Amino acid sequence: MQNFVLIGSRVTQLRRLQSVMNVAARLVFSANRYDQIMPLLHRLDWLRAPQRISFKLAVLAFRCLRGLAPTYLSDSLRHVADLPGRQRLRSASSADLAVPQTRLQTVGDRAFCVAVAKTWNSLPSEESSSVTLSTFKQKLKTYLLSLSFPGT
């Protein structure tokens, strides 16, 4: 299932997805219903639902920026430095993507180009500067696991 389809989903929908993942983790470990779920998810290296969505979006952004995605997706993303009048700004990092303006926050923020740009721009530079897809995925998953399971 492509989790990036769940961009902007309601919290209740994400809770349902997380609940299904929790049941699957308990099934894998033959755990009791009342056992703590976080250690099980951590042992499986499974990201929580919001981080899974971010992972899929970031991987798709990486593919678009490296020419590994279809052109109809790649053409919808633009670097901030490529926008007219933004080339000389110090804030116009060559790695940042331009986030298009939207009229409706609830619907507009779910648009592909907006969601991917926001996700990509929120990544630390260590992760987004990876050269290959496999190293990017590895660094990204490590980073997102640290967000999912702080202190472990």
Secondary structure, DSSP 8 states (H G I E B T S, - for coil): --GGGGTT--HHHHHHHHHHHHHHHHHHHT--TTS-SHHHHHHHT---HHHHHHHHHHHHHHHHHTT-S-HHHHTT--BGGGSTT-TT-TT--SS-B-----S-HHHHTTSHHHHHHHHHHTS-HHHHT-SSHHHHHHHHHHHHHHHHSTT-
